[in-house]
């Protein structure tokens, strides 16, 4: 006996899309990595200059105090490097997850396109036609950078999902056999793959991690400026650490944001599958 499931995936996905747009509004700064680069560079360099100013007020620092300062500075810089390394690893893992789910979506759609042949001819043709349109919308989901366009794409995708489920549910109820159940199972995988993708795109580096990195970076630059020797060479090197840390922050923000910046998950597998489908039409 074949049991069909009621498709609630499109409802959950619509809520996920709205949540994604809300997350983007809350993390608007992190959606623009170049702004993160410039802002971090300005704040960290200012922190060093404040440290230099405080060190000048303190006047000369004896060797004993300088040794103690160097110990604290080394520990702070080590902590900063570890936090940046762990956060970079978090960003890479999330990027890889988004890529893996793009592959999973392409596989699910391709499998269901083939399994549609198990349905009666008229139903199979309808399912395949809807799958082609659905695939085109999924490609647009990966490529769009505009929130309003994203909501329109998701609304269209929701309607296509409802049509796809109905297209396999009706023949499965009319002929409840193990063969038609494969088409139903494949369609469920298609709907699940979209939900998984939405969850992966919502999975961002926590704001607390960004705050911790920023605080440690600011204190590190303050300590460097405070302990800096009053020489021309030392002053010329003041720009080095803020620049290095800012570039690290920029790279992490760029990898972590799915739509902003310059590093994106390109839907290569979905595009290749779409070209294949359209070539067969």
C-alpha positions, -999 to +999 in steps of 0.1 A: +000+000+000+014+034-010+013+062+015+016+098+002+028+126+023+013+161+025+039+186+011+046+212+037+081+219+024+072+250+005+056+266+036+088+261+056+109+273+027+089+305+023+095+312+060+133+305+055+134+329+026+118+356+047+143+348+075+172+350+051+162+385+040+158+395+077+192+381+085+207+402+057+191+433+070+204+426+105+239+419+092+239+446+065+275+456+073+288+420+068+270+418+034+296+443+020+331+429+027+348+459+012+332+481+038+343+457+064+379+460+051+379+498+051+361+501+085+384+476+102+415+492+088+404+526+101+394+514+135+425+492+141+449+519+128+432+544+151+436+520+180+473+519+173+476+556+172+457+558+205+482+533+219+511+555+207+495+585+223+491+567+257+527+554+254+540+590+248+522+601+280+538+573+299+572+585+285+600+561+287+592+524+295+620+506+313+631+471+302+613+453+329+580+469+320+587+463+283+593+426+289+560+422+307+543+442+280+558+419+253+545+388+272+510+402+273+512+413+237+524+379+225+496+362+243+470+386+229+483+382+193+483+345+197+447+346+208+438+368+179+455+345+154+437+315+169+403+332+168+408+344+132+419+309+122+389+292+138+365+317+123+381+313+089+376+276+093+339+282+102+334+303+070+351+277+048+329+249+063+298+269+056+309+277+020+316+240+014+282+231+028+265+255+004+284+239-025+276+204-014+239+212-012+240+227-047+253+194-059+226+175-039+199+197-055+211+189-090+212+152-082+177+152-067+162+170-097+180+148-122+169+116-105+133+128-103+133+138-140+143+102-148+118+087-123+090+107-138+091+081-166+076+056-142+043+076-142+017+075-169+028+094-201+006+124-196+017+128-159+053+122-168+053+150-194+037+174-169+062+166-141+092+170-165+079+203-178+074+216-143+109+203-132+125+223-161+108+255-149+116+247-113+153+241-122+154+275-139+141+292-107+167+274-086+195+287-109+181+322-105+181+317-067+219+312-067+226+341-091+204+369-078+218+395-055+186+415-050+162+408-020+130+418-039+139+396-068+147+368-044+112+370-029+097+369-064+118+339-073+108+321-041+071+328-046+074+313-081+093+283-068+066+277-041+039+276-068+060+252-089+066+230-058+029+228-052+023+219-088+050+193-088+037+175-057+002+175-071+015+161-104+030+130-086+003+127-059-027+123-082-013+094-102+002+078-071-032+078-055-048+064-086-022+037-090-007+030-055+021+007-066+058+005-055+068+018-089+048+051-085+061+054-050+096+059-064+084+090-082+068+103-050+100+095-030+121+113-056+099+144-055+102+145-017+140+145-021+137+175-045+116+194-019+140+184+009+171+195-011+157+231-014+149+233+023+185+220+031+199+247+008+179+274+025+192+263+059+228+263+047+225+299+034+210+310+067+239+294+086+263+323+091+291+330+115+276+341+148+277+378+156+293+370+189+323+356+171+327+388+151+325+409+183+351+388+200+375+391+170+370+428+169+376+433+206+408+412+206+420+429+175+415+464+189+433+455+222+462+440+202+467+471+182+464+493+213+492+473+230+514+474+199+510+512+197+516+516+235+548+495+234+561+509+201+596+524+202+598+561+192+617+556+159+609+564+123+611+528+113+587+517+141+562+544+131+563+533+095+554+498+105+523+509+124+502+502+093+512+466+089+492+447+115+459+467+109+462+459+072+469+422+077+440+418+102+416+438+081+424+417+050+417+386+072+383+400+083+375+409+047+382+374+035+362+358+062+332+382+056+334+376+018+334+338+022+307+338+048+282+360+029+263+340+003+253+369-019+276+398-011+312+402-019+331+385-047+332+348-036+300+330-044+287+295-049+282+293-087+254+268-096+276+249-121+258+216-117+223+232-118+232+252-149+247+221-167+215+201-158+193+230-171+212+231-204+208+194-207+170+196-201+165+224-225+185+206-252+162+176-249+130+198-253 
